[in-house]
Amino acid sequence: MTIRIATAIVALASTGAYAQQSEAPVPSKKIEYTDATNHKLPSEEGATRRIETTFRDSVSGGVREYYLPSGKLRSYVFYANLRKHFRHGTSTYFYESGQLQRKESYVVGKLEGERVTYYPDGTLKRRDQIVPGQPVTGECYGPDGKPVAYYPFETMPVYSRGDGSQQAVVQDVMNNTHYPQDALRQRVYGIVKIKFVVDQDGKVRDVRPEKTPAGAVPPNLADAYQQLQEAAITAVRQLKPFTPGRHDGEPVAVSYTVPLTFRIK
């Protein structure tokens, strides 16, 4: 018996632009709500954001995101292709005060041109020049408006063990995972996807299994498959702290998805 854990880890900075999914045919407008960890909610109750998607046609449309409970505009992003998440044109982001926070341009899904960001009082924070296929160049400024050493716009969390890479995370999850005995006796195997968040302090939280499609697991094996999920959750919860990820110099929460393959030989 062996347990193999896939080496691909998907991560998404939680403060990045909202990526809206849709299917054709679609209504003219769709409204969704999320909490502070970007989990979708059934209503406005407990929500910190309202996301309104206005469809131009079955493919493209604009997404407006609002702060809650104030209802003030947080961002506007136009998508040339909503399903493929291809942003196009100028995307704008605002502080809850209404002050412009960031402006950047896309060409059919690719960041291109100038990106500028501002402090809450309107002072210029950074100005980047993005040319596809070339390193990003730019300048960064302190709150007093004076130039500071340039730093990347986004950095991912760094694990505190091994070389700090995603592979080091995978290795620790693999070492922490134990095949449940009941599942082993029933020879139940398969892939379990676990989601978790590395928060602004670098701690692992919100560990949960990805929702399994209806009918994907036979009813007579549901309990055993749940044991695989629980084993994977336990392994991820044992991960050590990270150095937090950063977005425009500020620590942010970053969401991960780890696929684990349980296999019996």
Number of C-alpha atoms within 10 A of each C-alpha: 10 11 17 15 20 17 15 13 14 12 18 13 20 19 13 11 16 16 14 19 11 18 10 9 9 14 14 12 13 13 13 17 22 20 16 11 16 15 9 14 16 10 12 15 12 14 21 19 25 25 21 18 26 18 20 16 13 16 17 22 21 22 25 19 25 21 18 20 13 11 13 17 21 23 22 21 25 24 27 21 21 22 16 15 18 18 25 22 18 16 20 21 21 22 18 17 12 12 15 20 22 21 18 21 21 21 15 15 16 15 20 19 14 17 20 20 24 21 19 17 12 12 15 20 24 23 19 20 18 19 14 11 6 8 9 13 13 16 15 22 19 14 15 10 13 10 13 13 8 13 13 14 16 16 17 21 25 19 21 16 15 12 11 14 15 18 16 17 24 21 16 17 22 19 12 16 22 16 19 18 12 14 18 16 9 10 14 19 18 12 16 23 18 20 21 21 22 28 23 18 14 22 16 21 15 13 19 19 19 15 10 10 7 7 7 8 15 10 10 8 14 13 14 22 22 16 17 28 21 18 17 29 21 17 17 25 17 13 18 14 17 21 18 22 22 20 19 17 14 12 19 24 25 25 21 17 19 24 21 24 19 23 17 14 6
